[in-house]
Amino acid sequence: MKYDKIYIDGEWVTPSTSDVIEVENPATEEIFTTVAKANSEDVDKAVEAAARAFKSFNETSYEERQKYVEEILNGIKERQEDFEKVIRQELGSSYNYTKSAQVEQVIKEMTLALENADKVKFTEHHEGFDLVREGVGVVAAVTPWNFPLNQIQRKLTCLLLAGATVVLKPSTKTPVSAFLLAEVIDKTSLPKGVFNIVPGSGSEVGDALTGHEKVDMISFTGSTKVGRGIYEQAKSNIKNIHLELGGKSPNILLPKGDAKRAVKQSMDAIINNAGQACSALTRLIVPESRLEEVEGYVKQYVEENVRVGNPEDENNTIGPVISKEAQERVYDYIESGKKEATLLIGGGRVESEDKGYYVEPTVFTKVDNNSKIAQEEIFGPVLSIITYNDVDEAIEIANDTTYGLYGAVFGENDEEAYDVAKKLRTGSIVINGAARNPAAPFGGYKQSGIGKEIGWIGIEEYTETKVLFKE
């Protein structure tokens, strides 16, 4: 699978540069394919195409836009196995997690967005005036590598239903799934120019796209550091902005909560996708009196569930991190943790004859919440266990972070856990292990971002509101 063209204005076109992006399989360290690379000239062409398409697309009916999204959804379903294979290769996520969270989750979220479409009120009649929602315009969508299909889908589904058009810049680490999606879209009846893709570096293509005068909104998912720069760009010419950024999410076990389930919730978070998720519950906050019990459940979980290895083997539960650079960064944090806390499990380098950027799942206990491993986003399979003496202290520890994206609370009953959850300054909170509803909005507080995505609330993010006064 090799792509030597990019997708602009409804056509596969030759880019303005002959440079290519080499795509590495992090499980084998092999370059398994190349894709075409765009430059700033291609960005201009793509934005112009999206701007031309916007006027007519924004005037289509909501029902017509729903049909376009449904066509894309059906195309993803038809090529589900192709997406799974590509994501295992370019990202290295484990076989079963790729299937359930990387692809099937896409299908669930798109399906529920369509089922809940009538909750968006594009026209509201009030006494003396109407409120009319319309598409925001041209959206620059900049997406990360850790969920290469779903992070695109979350933007694309909502902005298309809103009546906006898009120029997508996928991550250079995982661009193949974006090209595969472009193939799906090319076979639909979506009008030309509505969807465009410009793969390339952030310093050239990303900056040219987010700073373009004809881009009306920037939608970015990625690190808080990069998000700050994009925020400054948006301010310079007053663009609408949506940011989904980092996290250092707390998981509070209350004095009489289910310790085994709480441990599973955090351990799943660092094993799934090798801990490379902004929502990972990487701070497990537990009563001092139950620390030994919690540590025992962590060891039991690792013995029963952790299998490090190549994602093509269905028995393996955790694959590599995305790159050599990421591997070394996680190792640096682990070394810091050895100086700051007590190592409970892991902490070493994975010994294997096979190549690949594997990291041994690592858990530290008796962690100070002010330490580096408790405050900074590691983005790898590393968990910190922090103790408290009373519930007020647990809440204070949970909120003592610059982030506020995700969280969990395990209590004696749902009412107790709910009361504590309301006191956490974070965007989404799991109560006693409840399943996340794929229709629910997602987004954070503080430095975890601006705005929400997914579902009908996510659609509204890509609209402007107009007031029409009438007699």
PyMOL commands that set and color helices and strands:
alter all, ss='L'
color gray80, all
select helices_A, chain A and resi 40-58+62-78+80-91+95-115+117-119+150-162+176-186+202-210+224-236+259-275+288-305+324-340+372-375+391-399+414-421+446-448+455-461
alter helices_A, ss='H'
color red, helices_A
select strands_A, chain A and resi 6-8+11-13+20-25+30-36+123-126+129-135+138-142+165-169+195-197+217-221+240-244+250-253+283-287+342-345+362-365+382-388+406-410+428-431+449-450+463-469
alter strands_A, ss='S'
color yellow, strands_A
deselect
rebuild
show_as cartoon
